[in-house]
Amino acid sequence: MSSPSDKEFSNVIDWTEAMEQCGDDEEFLMELLSDLRGEIDAQIVKMDEVLKNPINDQSFLLIMRASHVIKGASSNLMCQQLRDGATNLEQTAAGANEIPLEDTAALEAVTEKVKANYAELKTAVDNYHDFLIKTDI
């Protein structure tokens, strides 16, 4: 097991800052990080479901909300890569949400951008999961 403060994980979490957020209580931080895993996984399932189905008037709104939840939770725990990926996806989905369903060309283009941002977020989620496994959280 590696120490969570190792540079190997610096793209995943700022351990020092996260510890400060938790009053230097490592056990509490580890519990919060574990809880974050559950929240992230639940939001990813929601987004997977949306992206598997045809786009409708609620699709991008649901992605926007799910990515907003991940952004907020990961920000509080100093998980920069998750926060950045969720922020990018939220912003892209918000823009996509403004496009009328009748504008199929624009909708198709923005849907591809949403899917690309989603793939970036999934990479961040995979890195976060790896971090949790390697640190026995």
Secondary structure, 3 states (H helix, E strand, C coil): CCCCCCHHHCCCCCHHHHHHHCCCCHHHHHHHHHHHHHHHHHHHHHHHHHHHCCCCCCHHHHHHHHHHHHHHHHHHCCCHHHHHHHHHHHHHHHHHHCCCCCCHHHHHHHHHHHHHHHHHHHHHHHHHHHHHHHCCC
